[in-house]
Amino acid sequence: MIARTYSATLVGVNATEVEIESHDGGGNPKMLIVGLPDASVKESRERVTAAIQSSGFLMNDGVTTVNLAPADLKKEGPGFDLPIAISLIAHRARIPIPMLGDTAMIGELALNGELRPVRGLLAIALEARARGRRRLLVPKRAAAEASVVAGIDIIGVANLREAVDYLKGDLELAPEPCRAAEFFAAASHYDIDFNDVKGQGDAKRAIEVAVAGGHNILMIGPPGTGKSMIAKRIATIMPAMSEEEAIETTKIHSAAGLLTESCAFVGTRPFRSPHHTISDAGLLGGGSNPGPGEVSLTHNGVLFLDELPEFRRSTLEVLRQPLEDGRVTISRAVGTMTFPAQFMLVAAMNPCPCGFYGDLKRECRCSPSMIQKYRQRISGPLLDRIDLHVEVPLVEYKALASNDGGETSQGIRERVEAARGMQRERFAKQNGVHTNSSMTPRLIKKHCELDAGSSAQLEQAMSHMNFSARAHDRILKVARTLADLSGSTAITENHIFEAIGYRTLDRNFWT
């Protein structure tokens, strides 16, 4: 007799179903686990044995083989404890469990039989539903995380004995209600607002343009001018996440193990600000069994890189693929994995090593060669991928002392959503293109037509300022966004002029 249970393992941020089989043989008592288990799965032998005995179940002697299929897929993590234990109890203890065929399960066992949460429950619930399982058994403490998935019963169990009694039909447990809408409503608010920022009208305007078109932006200014403060509030003026986007974002955070009992759902757009000492793998993702990096944890949100020149050049260069493609592909011996990485890049830097170059009130102590070396840490190709460059100067005392911080995030967001609405209509038939920043050369040619005056102005700028071909396309994309914000169907000279103004710190001006 062979007993089968069903679980799942994470592959990147998604899950793949795993079938657990157990079989008894003769000989001295021993348990063998096969099917490419990692160390934590192999150690489940001791946890499972102790938990079964602590829960009051008797075990037959002999060699037990536990197979995790498919055998060519690497299994990792302690989440297989519960399905292995249930399989052994169903087979070795000769306890009939009729519901195993349409039930998936996941959970780590303590030695006394209690169940502990594991990462990736949301992805596992989605996989179980896709496989046609009617219910998913999860640790009771983490049932809320999986309850956002509709179409499958999420059963929270506290310990192994409770799980067995439920599966046998001796105990009734009510499924967790689908709480996606409830979590989404409770989590979709911000504690900060754009009217907290005093002054900086030009920077706020540039941020509005960047968000409206999904453009990347670089803020340059001396220390203490509010660059970080502005960046933290960018998410508050972005269009609210849809429920589908929220579930997708939550799945990534769940796979990374970042969700807690008190925070089991991501309802607002992520804001991530990694330190400049981060490694390539930490930013992009990686590991022996690759997991998501900062660019994927920022999916549908804002990635803020403060002190941009302080990052290692190699680390910054790995951003080029996700900025262009909206996804990250990592190849390892275990296979190739792709992670979503559609984010808005917001960077900040000082104008020089001391931070006071161009400041009218404080003296810069850097030599021209020091300034040039500092700014050359950012490569031209990466700078070309940043659509807007804006200066953030010191704020005057009158603005700081004023009680009026300016427009609220809600007011700015209304204009952003109106511009995004025009873009949704424009790109309704284009797969993978949702904002102006994602336009292909063919779409730029179609939607960014210029009149004679605008074309002449752009030609003059290209000739005198030595912009690259990529910068030319970025200018047209930003001009299209400026036209959308003004409600215009045509790009005018004023739009081109303002868009060119956001490229004044391009690479050719720095050397």
N, C-alpha and C positions, 0 to 999 in steps of 0.2 A: 504494500500500500504506500502511495506517495501522496502527501498533503501539499496543497498549493495555496499560497497567499500572494497578494499583489501589493507592490509599493512603487516607489519611483526614486530616481537619482537625478541630481542636477547636472546638466551639461551646459555650461555657461550660465545664462539666466533662465533657461528653459529646463523642463524636466522630461525624462524619458522613463516609461514604465519598466519596472523590473519584476520578474516572476520569481518567487522564492519557493523552492521545492525541498522537501526533507525526506530522507529515506534511511531506514534502519538496517544494520547488518549485525553479524555476530562479533564475538571478540570482547576485548577489554573495553570499558566505557571510554569513549573518545568522541569528540565532535570535530569534523572537518568542514571548513567553509571554502568553497571554490567559486570561481566566476570573477576573477580579477578584483578581489577585495583589497582595500588599503589597510593600513595598520589599525585604524579605528574600527573597521568592520571585523577584522580578525579578533580583536579584543572583545567583541560582543559575545564570544563564547562564554567568558567568565561572567559577564553581566547577565546574560540571558539565563544561564544555569542557576545563578544565585537568585534571580528574580522569580523564576518558576518555582523553586523550592520555598522561597519566602511567601509565595502566594498560595501555598498549600497543595500544589499539584505534585503527583508522584511521577517519576521518570523511569522508563525501562532501561536496563543496562544494554551495552553494546555500542558498536561504532555507528555514529550518525553522520550522514553526509548532507550538508546544506548547499544547494546549488542556487546561485544568483544568475538568472538568465535575462538578457543575452550574455553569453560568456565572454564576448570580445569587448564589452563595454566596462570601463573601469568604474568600480563602485567605491564611494567614499562617504564618510560621516557615520554617526551613530544612529541615524534614523531607521536603520534596518532592524534594530533590536526588537521592536514590537512585532513586525511581521514574522521574523524568525521564531520568536517565542510562541506566537499563535500557531504557526505551522507545526512546531514540535509538540505543542499540547494537543492539537487536533490529531496528530499521528501517533506519537509515543504514548500519550495518556489515554488514547482511544476514546476521546471525547468528541462526539459528532457535532460539527458546527455547520449548519446548512447554508449560512449566508456568505461563505468565503468567496464564492465565484463572482459576486457582483459588489465586493467590498475591497477598497484599497485602504492601506493603513501606513502610518509613519509615526515614529517617536523613539526617543532614547529612554532606556530603562535604568532606574536606580536599582541598587542591590536589593532593596525591600519591595520592588515591584512598582514603585511610583513612576509616572511618565513625566519626562522633561521635554521642553520645546526644542525644536531643531530649526535650522534656517531653510528658507525656500518653500514654506508651506503653501504660499499663494500659487507659485508655479506648479507645485505638485497637485494642488486641487484642480487647476486648469487641465493638467494632463489626465487626471483620473476622469474628469468629465468628458474629455475628448475620447477616451477609451471606452466610454459607455458604462463606467462603474456607477452604481446607484448611490453609494455612500462612501465617505472617507472618514476613518477613525484617526483622530489627532489628539495630542495632549490637551487637556481641558484648559490649561493656562494659556494656550496659544490658539484656541478655537476661533477667537475674534478675527485673527489675521486671515484665516481661510474663509471666513463667513461672507466675504464680499463676492464670492463666486456663486452665481445663481445656477440652478439646474442640477445640483448635486447636494445630498444631505451631508452636512458637516456635523459629525458626532464627537463631542468632546468627552474624553474619558480620563479619569484621574489616575488609574493604576491598572495593572495587568488583570487582576481578578475582575474588575469592573468591565474591562473589555471582553473577557471571555464570557461572563454572564450575559452581557448584551448580545453577543453573537449567537449564543445558545438560545436566546429568547427568554431567559429567566429574569432579565432586567430591562425595563423600558427607559430609554433616554430620548428626550426630545431633541431634534436637530437644531443647531444654531440657526436663527433666522437670518436671511440674507440682509446684511446691514450696509451694503455699499452706499446707498443713498444717504443713510443716516451718518455714516462716517464722513462721506464727502461733504455734507452740509456742515458738520461740526469742525472739520479740519480746513475748510477753504476760507480762511481769513488770516490777515496779517496784523501784527502788532506794531508795525512801523508805517510811516506815510511820507510821501515826497514833500509835504509842506514842512517837515522837520528841517529841511535843507534851506539855509539862509543864503540869499544871493544866487550866484552861479546860473544866471539866466541862459547864457550861451550853452553851457554844459547840459542844462536840462533840456534845451531845445534839441541838441544833438542826440541825447538819450532817447527822446521821444521819436525822433526820426529812425534811430537804430532799431528800436522795438517795433515800430510800425512796419518796417520792411524786413525784420529778422536779420539785420546787419550786425557784424562784429564791430567793436568800437575800442579805441585806445584813448585813455585820458592821460594828459601830460601836465604836470604842475608840481610846484614845491611841496614839501611836507606840510600837513595840516590844513590843506585847502578843501578837504571834504571829498576826496576821490573815493575812498572806501565807503563813506557814508552814502554817497550817491549810488555806488554799485549795489549795496545791500538793499536798496529800495527799488531797483529795476524790476524785480519780479512783481512788485505791487502794481505796476502799470501794464504788465503783460496781460493778454486776454486770459480769462479764467480757464483753468484746465477742464476739459470735458471729463465725464466719468470714465470713459475708455482710456484717456491719457493718464488719469490718476491711477487706474488699476495697472496699466503698463509700467508706470514709474514705481509704484509700490512693489511690483514683482521684482524689479531690479534690486531695490533696497532689501527686499526679503531674501533674495539669493545671496546678497552680501552680508546678511546677518545683522542688519542695522535696525530692524524693527524691535520694539519692546512691547510689553503688555500694555503700557500706558500710551504708546504711540504705535498703533498697529496699521495705520493708513497714512499715505502721503497725499494730502488734498490740495496743497499749494505747490507752486513751481519750485523745484529744488534750487538752492543757492549753495554752491560749493566754492571754497576758497583755500586750495591747498597751499602749503608753505613752499617757498622756493627751493627747499632742499629735497623735494619729492623726487623719487626715481622715475625712470621711464615706465617701468612696470606699474608703479603706483598711479601714474597719470593715465596710462593707456589701458592697463589691465594686464594680467599675466599670472604666473605661477605654474607649477607642474601640471595642475589641472586648472586652466585659466579661469580667473574670476573677473568681475567687472572692476574697472579702474574709475578714477575721478570723472573722466569724460562720459562714462556710461551712467554713473550715479547722478550726473547733471542732466541726463536725458529729459527733454521738455523744459529745461530750466536755464540757469545762468552759471557759467563757469568764470570765476573772477580770479585773475592772476595778478596779484599785487607785486610791485617791484619787479616788473617783467624782465629787465636785463639781468637780474640776479639769478634767474633760472638757468640751468645748464643749457647750452645751445642744443645739445642732442635731445634733451627733454622737450624743448620747444619744437624741434623739427618733427617729432612724432605727431604733433597736432595737425600736420598738413593733410593727412588722409581723412580724419574725421571731419575737419572743417569743409573739405570738398565733398565727401560722400555721405556724411551723416551716419556713419557706422564705423566700427573698428573690427578688423579681421586679425586674429592672432593664430599663428601656426605653432603647434607643439607636436611632440612625438605621439601624444594621445589623439591628435587630430586637429582640424582647423575649426575655430569657433568665431562667430560673428556676434558682436554686441551692438545694440542701438546706441547712437551717440549724436542725437540732434539737439544741439545746445547753442546758446548765444554766448560768444566769447567776449568778455569784458576785461580789458587789461588796463593797468595803471603803472606809471613810472615817473621818476623824477627827471628833470631835463638834464641833469649832470650828476656825478657821484655825490657832491655835497648837497645838491638839491636846489640851489639858489641861482642857477644861471638864468639871466633875464629878469631877475627880481629887482625892482626899483628901490627896495628898502633894505635889502640885505645883500652883502657882497659875496660873490661867488669866488671861491678859492681854487677852482680847478683850471688847469692849463688847457689850451685848445686840444692838445694831443690826448689828454685824459678824457675830455668830453667826447672826442671822436671815438676813442677806444670803447668808452662806455656805451655809446649808442650803437656801435657796430656789433654788439653782442646779439642784436636782433637781426636776423637775416632778411634780405630783401624779399625772397619768396614768401616768408611768413608775413611780413609787413604788407605785402600786396593783398593778402587774404583778409586784412582788416580794413573794412570799408570806410570807416570814419575815424579821423584823428582830431581830437578837440583839446584845446588848452583849458586848464582849470586854474585860474590865478588866485591869489590871496583875496579874501573877502574883506571889504571895508568895514570899519567899526559900526557905522550907521546900520548897515545891513544885518550885522550880527546882533545888535541891540534891539532891532525891530521885532515886534511881536508877530509881524506878518511874514510867514515863511513862503507865501506864494500859493500856487494852485495845489490842490490835493491830488492824490494818486487817482482817485475816482474820476476827476475831471479829465486828466491826461489819458486815462485808460479808455474813456468814451471815444476820444478822437482816434486812438490807436485801433480800437475795435472797428470803427467806421472804415479806416484805411484797410484793415485786414479783410473786412467784408468785401471791399472792391477787389482785393487780390483773390479771394476765394472764388468770386464770380469769374474773374479773368482766367484763372487756371483750373476751372472746374473739370476740364477734360484732359488735364495734364497729370499723369501719374507721377507721384513723388515731388511735385512742385506745388508749394502752398503759399510761398511769400516771394517778394521781388528778389531777395538775396539768392534764391535758388534757381533763377532763370538761366536757361542754357543760352549759348550764342544765338541759336535760331529764335528763341523767344525774345531775346533782347532786340533782335532785328525787327521782330513783329510788333512789340509793344513799346519800344523806345524810339519811335521815329521823331526826328528833329526838324524844325523849320530851318530856313536859311540862316536866320540870325543866331539861333542856338548852335547850329552846326559850325558856323564860323567861330563862335566863341570857344567851343570845345577844341576845334582845330588849332586855334591860337594857343590855348593852354597846353595842348599836347606838344606843340612845337617848342614853346619857350620853357616849359617846366620838365621836359623829358620824361613824361609819365610812361610807364610800361603799357603793353597791350592789356594786361590784366587790370591795371589801374583804370584804363579807359572804360572797360566794361563795368567796373565798380562805380565809376562816376555816373554812368547811365542808369544803373540799378538804383542808386541813391536818388538821382533826379526823378526817376519814376515814383519812388516812395514820397518824395516831396510833393509831387503833383497829386498823389492820392490823398495826402493829408490836407491839401487845399481843395480837394473835391474836383480837381481838373482832370479832364480826359487827355489833355495834350501837355507835353513838357515844354515849358517856356524858358526864355533866357534867364529869368530869375532863378528858376530851379537849377539850371546848369551852373549858374554862378555860385549858388550856395553849395552845391555838391562839390564843385572844384575847391571851395574853401575848406572842405573837410579833408582835403588831401595835401594841405600845405606842409605837413611834416613827413612827406613821403621820403623814400630813401635818398633820392638825389639832393635833398635839401640838407642832409645830415653830414655830408662829408665835404 
